[in-house]
Amino acid sequence: MPDIAAQTVVLRPQELNLVRRPETNNWQIHYKIGASKTWHRKSAGTADLADAKRIAEDVFHEARVLDKRGLAVVSKKFRSVAEVVSKRLKGDVAAGTGKKIYADYYRAIDSYLIPFFGNYNIDRITPAVISEFHRWRKEKVGYELKASTQNNHNSAMNAVFDYAVEKSYMTESQRPSLKNTGEATATRGSFTTEELIELQAFIQVWSATARTERSRWLRELLGLYVTFVACTGVRPGTETEDLAWKHIEFVDKPNMRVIHITLPKGKRGSRTLVARNELWPLLDKLRQLDPELAAMSLEAVVKSKSPKLLFRLRDGTQPYNLVNAFADCLEKSGLSKGDKDGKDRSLYSLRHYYATQRVLEGVNFGQLANQMGTSVLMIERHYSHLKPLMIAEQLAGAIPDATTAEAEEIRRYAQISSIRQDVVSLIAATTGLHIALKATNPRATDELKDALKQAASRTK
């Protein structure tokens, strides 16, 4: 507390003062409760010293009662607290230090939370008020928001409550329970390896018959982009728009080479995934699209740590987005809906394809969640039904005769080719290049050579 000014009246040393500023005639109450080091301020609303003393004592005693009951001493309007939190989130996003999801949080605060809760005291928001908010929000947008969107709203609400608790505007016990009344997001339409190979064959013809040069370049890039997403499981759009050659690294392992890809921007910030060596022909095709890199080897481009973007047209420009181009491609190829599930397909269906293939390959949920930058819970929610039949029968090479939906899904994915060949087959269909066994699996190559030598010696 600063030195006592000329217009300061001490009522309780180190606990309760009256202060009158030069710019006003009214007294202001300054008080602390218990061992707290925080001075709270409240206007007495009067210039009369005797009235101000009485009001100050009342405020002080009421605050002590609230503190003993474990309640917030100072009550703030939701609006004033939420505006501070929103401003902080915006600042973090603008500075590049905040997660991308922060933008969803401050939009939720500004568009939904402040308009409804703004005039409520933040320590007086009850479960009944939360229920009323859900009804108000549904009327505002005209429908029930999806569960994922409501989760974002709840996270934004908790960010406001966290700040209020930190500043003692409310206690943890006054935090209301939030709820989610939305439906879970439906699984997107899926692809099989055969369907993606069919799609690549269509894209090659579609590209060749484009009316303009730029359309041909866009379709050409789209074909490579589709396979890249399907073979890495990245989030299309958010995790690929800033991806550059400097984010690619070749790492030699004892039995094979792997490709490390650092995604500079994702749902939870930057992350690194591991791609199989079979991806290199696709990367080589992307290199050839850039006139400045075409004369270099792929090894040299990767080692150069070039800041050039990975997905660019032949003239060096980055397409605005590939969403519309992919939708147009699906419609014209007749593959816009899944044959079995009838669900609409989108670029995210490629990420779903990747996850399905890896589960059927035997990758555990923890590894897959880490690879895809998501939670184990999310993987379990969408893919746990594949596990029992896959482990018992699919890896043994026998497809179950059951007529269940789970068995049918396994048949859809397994009847095309060996699961472990999905990346090789798709890359070959996209680039026209087939990778030698020596490059993909040196140990298998050596074992095959030994077996052939032994077979040859027995025939002599």
C-alpha positions as CSV (number, residue, x, y, z in Angstrom):
1,M,0.0,0.0,0.0
2,P,1.5,3.5,-0.9
3,D,2.1,6.2,1.7
4,I,-1.1,7.6,3.2
5,A,-2.3,10.6,1.3
6,A,-3.8,13.8,2.8
7,Q,-7.3,12.6,2.1
8,T,-6.9,9.1,3.5
9,V,-8.7,8.0,6.7
10,V,-7.5,4.8,8.3
11,L,-10.4,2.9,9.9
12,R,-8.6,-0.4,10.5
13,P,-4.8,-0.4,10.1
14,Q,-3.8,-2.6,7.1
15,E,-7.5,-3.7,6.6
16,L,-9.8,-0.8,5.9
17,N,-9.3,2.8,4.7
18,L,-11.3,5.6,3.2
19,V,-9.7,7.5,0.3
20,R,-10.9,10.6,-1.5
21,R,-9.3,11.4,-4.8
22,P,-8.7,15.0,-6.0
23,E,-11.0,14.4,-9.0
24,T,-14.1,13.5,-6.9
25,N,-15.9,14.4,-3.7
26,N,-17.1,10.9,-2.9
27,W,-15.1,8.6,-0.7
28,Q,-13.7,5.3,-1.9
29,I,-13.5,2.2,0.3
30,H,-10.2,0.3,0.3
31,Y,-10.2,-3.0,2.2
32,K,-8.3,-6.3,2.6
33,I,-9.7,-9.5,4.1
34,G,-7.8,-11.9,6.2
35,A,-4.2,-12.8,5.1
36,S,-5.0,-11.7,1.5
37,K,-2.5,-9.1,0.1
38,T,-5.1,-7.8,-2.4
39,W,-6.7,-4.4,-1.7
40,H,-10.3,-4.3,-3.0
41,R,-11.9,-1.0,-3.9
42,K,-15.5,0.1,-3.9
43,S,-17.1,3.6,-4.0
44,A,-18.9,4.6,-0.9
45,G,-21.2,6.8,-3.1
46,T,-21.2,9.7,-0.7
47,A,-19.0,12.8,0.2
48,D,-20.1,12.7,3.8
49,L,-17.4,11.2,6.0
50,A,-19.7,9.9,8.7
51,D,-21.9,8.1,6.1
52,A,-18.8,6.8,4.3
53,K,-17.4,5.3,7.6
54,R,-20.7,3.5,8.2
55,I,-20.9,2.1,4.7
56,A,-17.2,1.1,4.8
57,E,-17.8,-0.9,8.0
58,D,-20.8,-2.6,6.4
59,V,-18.9,-3.5,3.3
60,F,-16.0,-4.8,5.4
61,H,-18.1,-7.0,7.6
62,E,-20.1,-8.4,4.6
63,A,-16.8,-9.3,2.9
64,R,-15.5,-11.1,6.0
65,V,-18.7,-13.2,6.1
66,L,-18.4,-14.1,2.5
67,D,-14.8,-15.0,2.9
68,K,-15.6,-17.3,5.9
69,R,-18.3,-19.0,3.8
70,G,-15.8,-19.7,1.0
71,L,-17.4,-17.2,-1.4
72,A,-15.9,-14.5,-3.6
73,V,-15.4,-11.3,-1.7
74,V,-15.8,-9.1,-4.9
75,S,-18.5,-9.8,-7.5
76,K,-17.8,-8.8,-11.1
77,K,-20.0,-8.8,-14.1
78,F,-19.3,-11.6,-16.6
79,R,-18.8,-9.1,-19.4
80,S,-15.9,-7.3,-17.7
81,V,-14.1,-10.6,-17.0
82,A,-14.8,-12.2,-20.4
83,E,-13.6,-9.1,-22.3
84,V,-10.2,-9.3,-20.6
85,V,-9.9,-13.0,-21.5
86,S,-11.0,-12.5,-25.1
87,K,-8.4,-9.7,-25.5
88,R,-5.7,-11.9,-24.1
89,L,-6.6,-14.8,-26.5
90,K,-6.6,-12.4,-29.5
91,G,-3.2,-11.1,-28.5
92,D,-1.8,-14.6,-28.2
93,V,-3.1,-15.6,-31.6
94,A,-1.8,-12.3,-33.2
95,A,1.6,-12.8,-31.7
96,G,1.8,-16.5,-32.9
97,T,2.2,-17.7,-29.3
98,G,-1.3,-19.0,-28.9
99,K,-2.9,-22.2,-30.2
100,K,-5.0,-22.0,-33.3
101,I,-8.0,-23.1,-31.2
102,Y,-7.8,-19.9,-29.3
103,A,-9.4,-18.1,-32.2
104,D,-12.5,-20.4,-31.8
105,Y,-12.5,-19.5,-28.1
106,Y,-12.5,-15.7,-28.5
107,R,-15.2,-15.9,-31.2
108,A,-17.3,-18.0,-28.9
109,I,-16.8,-15.4,-26.1
110,D,-17.6,-12.5,-28.3
111,S,-20.5,-14.0,-30.3
112,Y,-22.3,-16.2,-27.7
113,L,-21.0,-15.9,-24.1
114,I,-20.9,-12.1,-23.6
115,P,-24.2,-11.5,-25.4
116,F,-26.0,-13.9,-23.0
117,F,-24.1,-13.9,-19.8
118,G,-22.7,-10.3,-20.0
119,N,-24.9,-8.8,-17.3
120,Y,-24.8,-11.7,-14.8
121,N,-22.5,-11.5,-11.9
122,I,-19.9,-14.1,-12.7
123,D,-20.3,-15.8,-9.3
124,R,-24.0,-16.1,-9.7
125,I,-24.2,-18.3,-12.8
126,T,-26.2,-21.3,-11.8
127,P,-27.0,-24.6,-13.7
128,A,-30.4,-23.2,-14.4
129,V,-28.8,-20.2,-16.2
130,I,-26.6,-22.6,-18.2
131,S,-29.7,-24.5,-19.3
132,E,-31.3,-21.2,-20.4
133,F,-28.2,-20.4,-22.3
134,H,-28.5,-23.6,-24.3
135,R,-32.1,-22.8,-25.2
136,W,-31.1,-19.2,-26.2
137,R,-28.2,-20.4,-28.3
138,K,-30.4,-22.9,-30.2
139,E,-32.9,-20.2,-31.0
140,K,-30.1,-17.8,-32.1
141,V,-28.6,-20.2,-34.7
142,G,-31.8,-22.1,-35.5
143,Y,-30.4,-25.6,-34.7
144,E,-28.5,-27.5,-32.1
145,L,-24.7,-27.0,-32.5
146,K,-22.6,-30.1,-32.9
147,A,-20.9,-31.6,-29.9
148,S,-17.4,-30.5,-31.0
149,T,-18.6,-26.8,-31.3
150,Q,-20.2,-26.9,-27.9
151,N,-17.0,-28.3,-26.5
152,N,-15.2,-25.2,-27.8
153,H,-17.8,-23.0,-26.2
154,N,-17.4,-24.8,-22.9
155,S,-13.6,-24.5,-23.1
156,A,-14.0,-20.7,-23.7
157,M,-16.4,-20.5,-20.7
158,N,-13.9,-22.3,-18.5
159,A,-11.2,-19.9,-19.6
160,V,-13.3,-17.1,-18.3
161,F,-14.0,-18.9,-15.1
162,D,-10.3,-19.7,-14.6
163,Y,-9.4,-16.0,-14.8
164,A,-12.3,-15.1,-12.4
165,V,-11.0,-17.7,-9.9
166,E,-7.5,-16.4,-10.3
167,K,-8.6,-12.8,-9.5
168,S,-10.9,-13.9,-6.6
169,Y,-14.1,-12.8,-8.5
170,M,-15.5,-16.2,-7.8
171,T,-14.4,-19.4,-6.0
172,E,-13.9,-22.8,-7.4
173,S,-17.0,-24.0,-5.7
174,Q,-19.0,-21.4,-7.5
175,R,-18.0,-22.7,-10.9
176,P,-21.1,-24.2,-12.5
177,S,-21.1,-27.6,-14.3
178,L,-21.2,-27.2,-18.1
179,K,-23.0,-29.5,-20.4
180,N,-23.0,-30.6,-24.0
181,T,-26.3,-31.2,-25.7
182,G,-25.0,-31.6,-29.3
183,E,-24.7,-34.7,-31.3
184,A,-21.3,-36.2,-32.0
185,T,-19.9,-35.4,-35.4
186,A,-20.8,-38.1,-37.9
187,T,-18.0,-40.1,-39.4
188,R,-17.2,-39.0,-42.9
189,G,-17.5,-41.2,-45.9
190,S,-14.5,-43.6,-46.3
191,F,-12.4,-44.9,-49.2
192,T,-10.8,-48.2,-49.9
193,T,-7.4,-48.4,-51.5
194,E,-9.0,-49.6,-54.7
195,E,-11.3,-46.6,-54.8
196,L,-8.4,-44.2,-54.3
197,I,-6.4,-45.9,-57.1
198,E,-9.5,-45.5,-59.3
199,L,-9.7,-41.8,-58.2
200,Q,-6.0,-41.3,-59.2
201,A,-6.6,-42.8,-62.6
202,F,-9.5,-40.4,-63.1
203,I,-7.5,-37.4,-62.0
204,Q,-4.8,-38.1,-64.5
205,V,-7.3,-38.1,-67.4
206,W,-9.1,-35.1,-65.9
207,S,-5.9,-33.2,-65.7
208,A,-4.9,-33.9,-69.3
209,T,-8.3,-32.7,-70.6
210,A,-8.3,-29.4,-68.6
211,R,-9.2,-26.4,-70.7
212,T,-6.6,-24.1,-69.3
213,E,-3.0,-24.5,-68.2
214,R,-3.7,-23.3,-64.7
215,S,-6.6,-25.8,-64.3
216,R,-4.3,-28.6,-65.5
217,W,-1.7,-27.5,-62.9
218,L,-4.3,-27.4,-60.1
219,R,-5.6,-30.9,-60.9
220,E,-2.1,-32.2,-61.2
221,L,-1.3,-30.9,-57.7
222,L,-4.6,-32.2,-56.4
223,G,-3.7,-35.7,-57.3
224,L,-0.4,-35.5,-55.4
225,Y,-2.1,-33.8,-52.4
226,V,-4.8,-36.5,-52.2
227,T,-2.2,-39.3,-51.9
228,F,-0.1,-37.3,-49.5
229,V,-3.0,-36.9,-47.0
230,A,-4.1,-40.5,-47.5
231,C,-0.5,-41.8,-46.8
232,T,0.3,-39.5,-43.8
233,G,-3.0,-38.8,-42.1
234,V,-2.3,-35.1,-41.8
235,R,-5.2,-32.7,-41.4
236,P,-5.9,-31.3,-44.9
237,G,-5.7,-27.5,-45.0
238,T,-4.6,-26.5,-41.5
239,E,-1.5,-28.8,-41.4
240,T,-0.5,-28.5,-45.0
241,E,-0.9,-24.8,-46.0
242,D,2.4,-23.7,-44.4
243,L,4.3,-27.0,-45.0
244,A,7.6,-26.3,-46.7
245,W,10.6,-28.4,-47.9
246,K,12.5,-27.3,-44.8
247,H,10.1,-29.3,-42.7
248,I,11.1,-32.6,-44.4
249,E,13.9,-34.7,-43.1
250,F,15.3,-38.2,-44.2
251,V,16.4,-40.3,-41.3
252,D,18.3,-43.6,-41.9
253,K,17.4,-46.4,-39.6
254,P,19.2,-49.9,-39.4
255,N,16.6,-51.6,-41.6
256,M,15.1,-48.7,-43.6
257,R,14.9,-45.0,-44.2
258,V,12.0,-43.1,-42.6
259,I,10.8,-39.6,-43.4
260,H,10.2,-37.1,-40.6
261,I,7.7,-34.3,-41.4
262,T,7.4,-31.4,-39.0
263,L,4.0,-29.8,-39.4
264,P,4.5,-26.1,-38.5
265,K,0.8,-25.5,-37.8
266,G,-1.9,-27.8,-36.4
267,K,-4.8,-28.1,-34.2
268,R,-2.6,-28.2,-31.1
269,G,0.4,-26.4,-32.5
270,S,3.4,-27.8,-34.3
271,R,4.0,-31.5,-34.3
272,T,6.2,-34.1,-36.1
273,L,5.0,-37.3,-37.8
274,V,6.9,-40.2,-39.3
275,A,6.1,-41.2,-42.8
276,R,7.3,-44.4,-44.5
277,N,10.1,-44.3,-47.1
278,E,7.5,-45.3,-49.8
279,L,6.5,-41.6,-49.8
280,W,9.6,-40.4,-51.5
281,P,8.4,-40.8,-55.1
282,L,5.5,-38.5,-54.3
283,L,7.9,-35.9,-52.8
284,D,10.0,-36.2,-55.9
285,K,7.0,-35.4,-58.1
286,L,6.3,-32.3,-56.0
287,R,9.9,-31.3,-56.4
288,Q,9.6,-31.6,-60.2
289,L,6.6,-29.1,-60.2
290,D,9.0,-26.3,-59.1
291,P,11.2,-25.0,-61.9
292,E,13.8,-23.8,-59.4
293,L,14.1,-27.2,-57.8
294,A,13.6,-29.4,-60.8
295,A,17.4,-29.6,-61.6
296,M,18.2,-30.7,-58.0
297,S,17.9,-34.2,-56.6
298,L,15.4,-34.9,-53.9
299,E,18.2,-35.5,-51.4
300,A,19.7,-32.1,-52.3
301,V,16.3,-30.3,-51.9
302,V,15.7,-31.9,-48.5
303,K,19.2,-31.1,-47.3
304,S,18.9,-27.5,-48.5
305,K,16.1,-26.8,-46.0
306,S,14.4,-24.6,-48.6
307,P,11.6,-22.4,-47.3
308,K,9.6,-23.0,-50.5
309,L,6.1,-24.4,-49.9
310,L,5.6,-28.1,-50.6
311,F,2.2,-27.7,-52.3
312,R,2.5,-25.1,-55.1
313,L,1.4,-24.9,-58.7
314,R,4.0,-25.0,-61.5
315,D,4.0,-21.2,-61.6
316,G,5.0,-21.0,-58.0
317,T,1.7,-19.8,-56.6
318,Q,-0.2,-21.5,-53.8
319,P,-3.8,-22.5,-54.6
320,Y,-6.4,-20.7,-52.4
321,N,-7.7,-24.1,-51.3
322,L,-8.2,-27.5,-52.7
323,V,-11.6,-28.2,-51.1
324,N,-13.7,-27.1,-54.0
325,A,-11.4,-28.8,-56.5
326,F,-11.6,-32.1,-54.6
327,A,-15.4,-31.8,-54.4
328,D,-15.6,-31.2,-58.1
329,C,-13.3,-34.2,-58.7
330,L,-15.4,-36.5,-56.6
331,E,-18.6,-35.5,-58.3
332,K,-17.2,-35.9,-61.8
333,S,-15.6,-39.3,-61.0
334,G,-18.8,-40.6,-59.4
335,L,-17.0,-41.1,-56.0
336,S,-18.6,-38.4,-54.0
337,K,-20.4,-41.0,-51.7
338,G,-19.2,-44.2,-50.3
339,D,-20.6,-47.3,-52.0
340,K,-21.2,-49.1,-48.7
341,D,-22.0,-46.4,-46.2
342,G,-23.6,-43.8,-48.5
343,K,-21.9,-41.0,-46.6
344,D,-20.6,-37.9,-48.3
345,R,-16.8,-37.8,-48.8
346,S,-14.5,-34.9,-48.3
347,L,-10.7,-34.3,-47.9
348,Y,-11.1,-35.4,-44.3
349,S,-12.2,-38.9,-45.6
350,L,-8.5,-39.3,-46.6
351,R,-7.4,-38.9,-43.0
352,H,-10.1,-41.4,-42.0
353,Y,-8.7,-43.8,-44.6
354,Y,-5.2,-43.4,-43.2
355,A,-6.4,-44.2,-39.6
356,T,-8.4,-47.2,-40.7
357,Q,-5.4,-48.7,-42.6
358,R,-3.1,-48.2,-39.7
359,V,-5.5,-49.9,-37.3
360,L,-5.9,-52.8,-39.6
361,E,-2.2,-52.9,-39.9
362,G,-1.9,-53.4,-36.2
363,V,-0.7,-50.0,-35.0
364,N,-1.8,-49.5,-31.4
365,F,-4.2,-46.6,-30.5
366,G,-1.5,-44.7,-28.5
367,Q,0.9,-44.7,-31.4
368,L,-1.8,-43.8,-33.9
369,A,-3.1,-40.9,-31.7
370,N,0.5,-39.5,-31.4
371,Q,1.1,-39.8,-35.2
372,M,-2.2,-38.1,-36.1
373,G,-2.0,-35.4,-33.4
374,T,-5.2,-36.4,-31.7
375,S,-6.3,-38.1,-28.5
376,V,-6.5,-41.8,-27.8
377,L,-10.1,-41.3,-26.8
378,M,-10.9,-39.9,-30.3
379,I,-9.2,-42.9,-32.0
380,E,-11.1,-45.4,-29.7
381,R,-14.4,-43.7,-30.4
382,H,-14.1,-44.1,-34.2
383,Y,-12.0,-47.2,-34.7
384,S,-12.3,-49.5,-31.7
385,H,-14.9,-51.6,-33.5
386,L,-12.2,-52.8,-36.0
387,K,-9.9,-54.2,-33.3
388,P,-11.5,-57.5,-32.2
389,L,-12.1,-59.0,-35.6
390,M,-8.9,-57.5,-37.1
391,I,-6.7,-59.1,-34.4
392,A,-8.4,-62.5,-34.4
393,E,-8.9,-63.1,-38.1
394,Q,-7.8,-60.3,-40.4
395,L,-4.1,-60.6,-39.5
396,A,-4.4,-64.3,-39.8
397,G,-5.5,-63.9,-43.4
398,A,-9.1,-65.1,-42.9
399,I,-12.0,-62.7,-43.4
400,P,-14.9,-63.6,-41.1
401,D,-18.2,-64.9,-42.6
402,A,-20.3,-62.9,-40.1
403,T,-22.8,-60.5,-41.6
404,T,-22.2,-57.8,-38.9
405,A,-21.4,-54.2,-39.9
406,E,-17.9,-54.7,-38.4
407,A,-17.2,-57.8,-40.5
408,E,-18.4,-56.0,-43.6
409,E,-16.1,-53.1,-43.0
410,I,-13.1,-55.3,-42.6
411,R,-14.0,-57.1,-45.9
412,R,-14.2,-53.7,-47.7
413,Y,-10.7,-52.8,-46.7
414,A,-9.1,-56.2,-46.8
415,Q,-10.4,-57.7,-50.1
416,I,-8.4,-55.3,-52.3
417,S,-4.8,-56.1,-51.3
418,S,-2.6,-56.7,-48.4
419,I,-3.1,-53.9,-45.9
420,R,0.7,-53.4,-45.7
421,Q,0.8,-52.6,-49.4
422,D,-1.7,-49.7,-49.3
423,V,0.9,-47.0,-49.4
424,V,3.0,-48.7,-52.1
425,S,0.0,-49.3,-54.3
426,L,-1.4,-45.8,-53.9
427,I,2.0,-44.1,-54.5
428,A,2.6,-46.2,-57.6
429,A,-0.9,-45.3,-59.0
430,T,-0.2,-41.6,-58.3
431,T,3.4,-41.2,-59.6
432,G,3.8,-44.2,-61.9
433,L,6.9,-45.2,-60.0
434,H,7.3,-48.5,-58.2
435,I,9.7,-48.7,-55.3
436,A,12.2,-51.6,-55.3
437,L,12.0,-54.0,-52.4
438,K,15.6,-53.2,-51.5
439,A,14.6,-49.6,-50.8
440,T,11.5,-50.3,-48.8
441,N,12.8,-53.2,-46.7
442,P,16.5,-54.2,-46.9
443,R,16.1,-57.0,-44.4
444,A,13.3,-58.6,-46.4
445,T,15.5,-58.3,-49.5
446,D,18.4,-60.1,-47.9
447,E,16.2,-62.8,-46.6
448,L,14.7,-63.3,-50.0
449,K,18.2,-63.5,-51.6
450,D,19.2,-66.1,-49.0
451,A,16.1,-68.1,-49.6
452,L,16.7,-68.1,-53.4
453,K,20.3,-69.1,-53.0
454,Q,19.3,-72.0,-50.8
455,A,16.6,-73.1,-53.3
456,A,19.2,-72.9,-56.1
457,S,21.7,-75.0,-54.2
458,R,19.1,-77.7,-53.6
459,T,18.3,-78.0,-57.3
460,K,21.9,-78.6,-58.2
